Amino acid sequence: MELAEIRRYPVKSVSGVIVDSAVVEPWGLAGDRRWAVVDESGNLHWVGENPRLLSVVAAPTAEGGLLLEAPGLPQLKVPPATGEHVPVHFVEVDTVVLAHPEAHAWFTRLLGKPARLVWLDDPRRCAVPASHGGLPGDVVSLAGDAPFLLTSRSSLRRLDDWITEGALERQEEVPGPLDMARFRPNLVVDGFAPYAEDTWREIRIGALRFRMSELCDRCAVPTYDPTTLEKGKEPLRALARHRRWDGKTWFGVRFVPRDYGEIQVGDPVTVLAAEP
């Protein structure tokens, strides 16, 4: 029963980076989703409308900027954001800082439509919504509904089994195992029963405690293959059959940290409180 993976997403909606260790801050992992890509009106560019975002690899630099790479585009080193504050239409925050103009041009070329890279200067301005289990004082980066999303390898294996069973019933070709990257978790655990995480109310990873804020309902993003960028029917079709209630499909659990510090892959995961 351990922490099997840590995934960080330097830019909201782009591909994640697997790391061996990370620092837990009140609003999430250090360096997680402090940047985002928006249109000229301040609306978020997201995977459902722009799957090419998944082809972007973004790495934080020591100076506080980003290193961007994507197929067909030159590598770009983005300096720390020092531009003006501009309005955006996010749930989390209403103003962000403009990045360097070269970054705007890079993402515009990638998406084939006007785009701007922006940076969240102070995540303490962003509260976890009470409608998503937030308590007074809970804060979040541009991740949205909670600082952390946790998923389980055993739950994914069970989901793969359901997808296989469905394909055989329909006499279709059985697809290969799903990549956990489809679900965009920060924390991936292993060694628990499938979907045991649904019942957790408080856990400890290493020395740090985390409070469950809500289960995670799934949008269309997991239907995009993070490698080919193609959209399919799975896993939402299987989730709709086996994991549907309240009119939604569910996979993963959102958490808010109670302690701050470093976590590492291999740290023990202990359930401190759970529903019967």
Secondary structure by P-SEA (a helix, b strand, c coil): ccccccccccccccbbbbbcbbbbcccccccccccccccccccccccccccccccbbbbbcccccbbbbcccccbbbbccccccbbbbbcccccbbbbccaaaaaaaaaaaccbbbbbbbcccccccccccccccccccccccccccbbbbbaaaaaaaaaaaaaaaaaaccccccccccccccccbbbccccccccccccbbbcccbbbbbcbbbbbccccccccccccccccaaaaaaaccccccccccbbbbbbccccccccccccccccccc
